[in-house]
Amino acid sequence: MIAITLVALIALLHIYIMILEMFLWDKPAGLRAFGLELDFAQKTRTLAANQGLYNGFLAAGLLVGLALGAAGKSFVLFFLICIAIAGIYGAATANRKILFIQTVPAILALTAIFIGI
């Protein structure tokens, strides 16, 4: 039950990130969330929308895995590992806080799945 809850929360987090990156990147919420200047955000809006789309795919993968129940465990594991790796890369190349926003929750969910809680 804990594992399912964690996976669902991570999917919701990635839907939120998708919305921020695709639709709110150059709006006050996006500027605040990512610490951006308006000029930079306007120039990188298309790039951010592309990132947002990928975050949406990650969320969709987790949700499909959850919807499949036990048969979707491999789906969930694959997408959690992708999220953990993306978080490590993001922390190394963009902002360290990405490690705590993406990687740590993914590792917690993976741990919960593997220990069966």
TIMITI-284414 format. One record per residue (C-alpha): residue number from 0; residue in three letters; z, x, y. Coordinates in steps of 0.05 Angstrom, whole numbers, plus 5000, padded with zeros to 4 digits. Example, Ala and Ser with C-alpha at 12.3 -4.5 7.8 and 13.67 -1.06 7.14 Angstrom:
BEGIN
<r gugu="0" kollum="ALA" z="5156" x="5246" y="4910"/>
<r gugu="1" kollum="SER" z="5143" x="5273" y="4979"/>
//
This chain:
BEGIN
<r gugu="0" kollum="MET" z="5000" x="5000" y="5000"/>
<r gugu="1" kollum="ILE" z="5017" x="5057" y="5048"/>
<r gugu="2" kollum="ALA" z="4951" x="5091" y="5032"/>
<r gugu="3" kollum="ILE" z="4911" x="5028" y="5045"/>
<r gugu="4" kollum="THR" z="4947" x="5017" y="5111"/>
<r gugu="5" kollum="LEU" z="4935" x="5089" y="5133"/>
<r gugu="6" kollum="VAL" z="4861" x="5084" y="5115"/>
<r gugu="7" kollum="ALA" z="4854" x="5019" y="5153"/>
<r gugu="8" kollum="LEU" z="4889" x="5048" y="5214"/>
<r gugu="9" kollum="ILE" z="4843" x="5109" y="5213"/>
<r gugu="10" kollum="ALA" z="4782" x="5063" y="5209"/>
<r gugu="11" kollum="LEU" z="4808" x="5025" y="5269"/>
<r gugu="12" kollum="LEU" z="4820" x="5091" y="5306"/>
<r gugu="13" kollum="HIS" z="4748" x="5111" y="5294"/>
<r gugu="14" kollum="ILE" z="4723" x="5043" y="5317"/>
<r gugu="15" kollum="TYR" z="4763" x="5054" y="5381"/>
<r gugu="16" kollum="ILE" z="4734" x="5124" y="5389"/>
<r gugu="17" kollum="MET" z="4665" x="5096" y="5378"/>
<r gugu="18" kollum="ILE" z="4675" x="5044" y="5433"/>
<r gugu="19" kollum="LEU" z="4702" x="5097" y="5480"/>
<r gugu="20" kollum="GLU" z="4643" x="5144" y="5467"/>
<r gugu="21" kollum="MET" z="4587" x="5093" y="5464"/>
<r gugu="22" kollum="PHE" z="4607" x="5043" y="5517"/>
<r gugu="23" kollum="LEU" z="4664" x="5070" y="5560"/>
<r gugu="24" kollum="TRP" z="4647" x="5145" y="5566"/>
<r gugu="25" kollum="ASP" z="4634" x="5143" y="5641"/>
<r gugu="26" kollum="LYS" z="4682" x="5085" y="5655"/>
<r gugu="27" kollum="PRO" z="4755" x="5095" y="5676"/>
<r gugu="28" kollum="ALA" z="4781" x="5087" y="5604"/>
<r gugu="29" kollum="GLY" z="4733" x="5138" y="5576"/>
<r gugu="30" kollum="LEU" z="4744" x="5187" y="5634"/>
<r gugu="31" kollum="ARG" z="4819" x="5182" y="5624"/>
<r gugu="32" kollum="ALA" z="4817" x="5187" y="5548"/>
<r gugu="33" kollum="PHE" z="4774" x="5249" y="5548"/>
<r gugu="34" kollum="GLY" z="4797" x="5280" y="5614"/>
<r gugu="35" kollum="LEU" z="4727" x="5280" y="5643"/>
<r gugu="36" kollum="GLU" z="4698" x="5282" y="5713"/>
<r gugu="37" kollum="LEU" z="4650" x="5225" y="5728"/>
<r gugu="38" kollum="ASP" z="4591" x="5270" y="5743"/>
<r gugu="39" kollum="PHE" z="4598" x="5306" y="5676"/>
<r gugu="40" kollum="ALA" z="4607" x="5240" y="5639"/>
<r gugu="41" kollum="GLN" z="4545" x="5211" y="5669"/>
<r gugu="42" kollum="LYS" z="4504" x="5272" y="5650"/>
<r gugu="43" kollum="THR" z="4530" x="5272" y="5578"/>
<r gugu="44" kollum="ARG" z="4530" x="5197" y="5566"/>
<r gugu="45" kollum="THR" z="4474" x="5199" y="5514"/>
<r gugu="46" kollum="LEU" z="4507" x="5256" y="5476"/>
<r gugu="47" kollum="ALA" z="4573" x="5218" y="5475"/>
<r gugu="48" kollum="ALA" z="4539" x="5155" y="5450"/>
<r gugu="49" kollum="ASN" z="4510" x="5195" y="5392"/>
<r gugu="50" kollum="GLN" z="4580" x="5221" y="5376"/>
<r gugu="51" kollum="GLY" z="4605" x="5150" y="5379"/>
<r gugu="52" kollum="LEU" z="4554" x="5126" y="5330"/>
<r gugu="53" kollum="TYR" z="4578" x="5179" y="5280"/>
<r gugu="54" kollum="ASN" z="4649" x="5156" y="5290"/>
<r gugu="55" kollum="GLY" z="4626" x="5085" y="5275"/>
<r gugu="56" kollum="PHE" z="4594" x="5109" y="5210"/>
<r gugu="57" kollum="LEU" z="4660" x="5142" y="5190"/>
<r gugu="58" kollum="ALA" z="4697" x="5077" y="5203"/>
<r gugu="59" kollum="ALA" z="4645" x="5037" y="5165"/>
<r gugu="60" kollum="GLY" z="4650" x="5083" y="5105"/>
<r gugu="61" kollum="LEU" z="4726" x="5075" y="5103"/>
<r gugu="62" kollum="LEU" z="4720" x="4999" y="5110"/>
<r gugu="63" kollum="VAL" z="4668" x="4994" y="5055"/>
<r gugu="64" kollum="GLY" z="4712" x="5037" y="5010"/>
<r gugu="65" kollum="LEU" z="4771" x="4991" y="5024"/>
<r gugu="66" kollum="ALA" z="4729" x="4929" y="5012"/>
<r gugu="67" kollum="LEU" z="4708" x="4956" y="4944"/>
<r gugu="68" kollum="GLY" z="4780" x="4963" y="4922"/>
<r gugu="69" kollum="ALA" z="4792" x="5012" y="4865"/>
<r gugu="70" kollum="ALA" z="4717" x="5022" y="4857"/>
<r gugu="71" kollum="GLY" z="4714" x="5047" y="4929"/>
<r gugu="72" kollum="LYS" z="4765" x="5104" y="4921"/>
<r gugu="73" kollum="SER" z="4710" x="5157" y="4920"/>
<r gugu="74" kollum="PHE" z="4681" x="5128" y="4984"/>
<r gugu="75" kollum="VAL" z="4748" x="5130" y="5019"/>
<r gugu="76" kollum="LEU" z="4762" x="5201" y="4995"/>
<r gugu="77" kollum="PHE" z="4694" x="5225" y="5018"/>
<r gugu="78" kollum="PHE" z="4700" x="5196" y="5088"/>
<r gugu="79" kollum="LEU" z="4772" x="5219" y="5097"/>
<r gugu="80" kollum="ILE" z="4751" x="5290" y="5078"/>
<r gugu="81" kollum="CYS" z="4693" x="5285" y="5128"/>
<r gugu="82" kollum="ILE" z="4742" x="5262" y="5182"/>
<r gugu="83" kollum="ALA" z="4791" x="5318" y="5166"/>
<r gugu="84" kollum="ILE" z="4735" x="5371" y="5170"/>
<r gugu="85" kollum="ALA" z="4707" x="5341" y="5234"/>
<r gugu="86" kollum="GLY" z="4776" x="5343" y="5265"/>
<r gugu="87" kollum="ILE" z="4784" x="5417" y="5246"/>
<r gugu="88" kollum="TYR" z="4717" x="5433" y="5276"/>
<r gugu="89" kollum="GLY" z="4731" x="5392" y="5338"/>
<r gugu="90" kollum="ALA" z="4798" x="5426" y="5347"/>
<r gugu="91" kollum="ALA" z="4766" x="5495" y="5341"/>
<r gugu="92" kollum="THR" z="4708" x="5480" y="5387"/>
<r gugu="93" kollum="ALA" z="4729" x="5426" y="5437"/>
<r gugu="94" kollum="ASN" z="4803" x="5408" y="5442"/>
<r gugu="95" kollum="ARG" z="4863" x="5424" y="5398"/>
<r gugu="96" kollum="LYS" z="4890" x="5353" y="5403"/>
<r gugu="97" kollum="ILE" z="4832" x="5330" y="5359"/>
<r gugu="98" kollum="LEU" z="4868" x="5363" y="5301"/>
<r gugu="99" kollum="PHE" z="4927" x="5315" y="5311"/>
<r gugu="100" kollum="ILE" z="4884" x="5254" y="5326"/>
<r gugu="101" kollum="GLN" z="4836" x="5261" y="5267"/>
<r gugu="102" kollum="THR" z="4856" x="5314" y="5217"/>
<r gugu="103" kollum="VAL" z="4930" x="5300" y="5210"/>
<r gugu="104" kollum="PRO" z="4921" x="5225" y="5197"/>
<r gugu="105" kollum="ALA" z="4865" x="5238" y="5148"/>
<r gugu="106" kollum="ILE" z="4908" x="5288" y="5110"/>
<r gugu="107" kollum="LEU" z="4966" x="5240" y="5109"/>
<r gugu="108" kollum="ALA" z="4921" x="5185" y="5081"/>
<r gugu="109" kollum="LEU" z="4893" x="5233" y="5029"/>
<r gugu="110" kollum="THR" z="4963" x="5253" y="5009"/>
<r gugu="111" kollum="ALA" z="4984" x="5181" y="5003"/>
<r gugu="112" kollum="ILE" z="4924" x="5167" y="4958"/>
<r gugu="113" kollum="PHE" z="4937" x="5226" y="4913"/>
<r gugu="114" kollum="ILE" z="5011" x="5212" y="4904"/>
<r gugu="115" kollum="GLY" z="4997" x="5138" y="4895"/>
<r gugu="116" kollum="ILE" z="5035" x="5106" y="4951"/>
//
